[in-house]
């Protein structure tokens, strides 16, 4: 009896401690977002007063108006969504197919091919910047959507393959054997049996690809010249002066840029932890 | 249920891939029509000039002035179409390198008329030669074209004259009975007094490092007076044994030891340093004349912006230089690409922009800086105090330093030199080590 009460107490205390720890972590995680919102509503001059958060004298909705009008926000948002959406779909499709080919199918060079593809993770973006530009220039791809789509897919693919193939090894082979006996072909096995089981790892790959590419600026600024395909990070640039910048409006742009990322994260959140954990063990 | 979900998924995938293909087709279509129209335009003589500029903000400052001039030019010349691509700072330089390797170098380029930047691209044959005869009546100040010339040939035109000085808050100075220092020692003494009053003496942008390098260069000018191209020679020979350099390094260190700059200045970036002064937390601010618009900046409190004065780096005791030997140079400007298909038209546009009544006048009237041309014809007497004082400083100058020390070598030297200036300032290295490492950097 007494031990039970003790145990109850213990669990209660540990629960409270856990809650405190978790709320501290939550505050640390959420604070930058609050900070971003707060600064985006102040005037540029107020940003440099002391204190963590500012209470703006007048809430500057004008920052957001400026971000929308002067920052070409809608055009850049459309481009960002299109380019990211396409690269997302491509990365997911290709990584599932490749994962299947390198983990399930039996052929001579399968490990070599897989290792070769995974090597891509080690290549830093900066090293490929100029060589890629020269190739694009020769082929005439600069300033087209392909100039961004190709490297975005290429740089996200190794990570996607790593996660999906790790996850795929955890799926029992018997399922496929059963499917084969029932008369499924390879394509139907991937589409009907494997793909639905891969939901959480697909969500993980989706979030990672999306977050990597959403804020990418280095390649975009090098490969694009006209407004046609410029992505959201260019919007921040429109308010960068030669020496100092219009920080308040930049905060507004960043708040708007972060919004889709947050929404997507909330939607896919349930699956991401599962995907990483399961993919990691067998990877 | 699962089937439905799956078919929905496939539908989405299919439609997206369709859109992708469609988008691509449209894209290539518009591409081909564009090249078609380009060809047609060539016969109709509509010419597109591609401008690449380092001024990303097109709504204020010099970026806005560029936009105004481009608009005007297109109105006056309906057959010209100007396409602007703007990036800032480091991204600009990265893209510039990319362009240098490609076949599509823009026609009109923003450049820095400093060896660290321009020498490499002149040597690569990327810049078109300009005819100095064209600019005889443009009123460029003496020496302004030097940074943009190499081996007697002209490759670009400067946009601005940059002068470094101390902005100070006159109201704070008057309240406390402080006076503008006449000598460097007085400046150091003043730092102590200002600290006692609980204020920051000089707000310094130490995180970007180049203001420290210019500060050092300013001191060299005060020690040596007009020293010609001594610094360039030192860099070329890798010899900084001249006592001037060590003295200047010691003086920079001394000012930090005396607390002249705010605590943690080495991590204070441009905007923060500016705002320390603009909020009245600092009594002085060491920065260039491009910030003279602070006097009309609506974001700055009126009691501060209406009380701004300026003075140049004071004389150093025992130095040969006078207060009129100033740190000034013509840094930024424009060049034309040597391989541009519309070179003639691009040069015409450049010449139009640089006409004294265009860029020079607008820059002055908008108070965003000083052009590299004689703008005295546009003085109205209604200028702000910083505008007037900077004009005076320039007119009374007995010598100007030209390109600061950090930009006189290669681009690699620039990085090392600026790092060393910061390390010297925070006391991580001694003045002796500073000289020694500077010599190593030239090798």
Interface residues (C-beta under 8 A of the other chain):
Chain A: X43 X44 X45 X47 X48 X49 X70 X82 X85 X86 X89 X93 X129 X130 X133 X134 X137 X142 X144 X145 X191 X192 X195 X196 X217 X218 X221 X222 X225 X226 X237 X238 X239 X240 X241 X242 X243 X244 X245 X246 X247
Chain B: X2 X5 X6 X9 X10 X13 X16 X17 X20 X23 X24 X27 X31 X50 X54 X55 X56 X57 X58 X59 X60 X61 X62 X63 X83 X85 X86 X87 X88 X89 X91 X94 X95 X97 X98 X101 X102 X103 X104 X270 X271 X272 X274 X275 X276 X278 X279 X290 X291 X299 X300
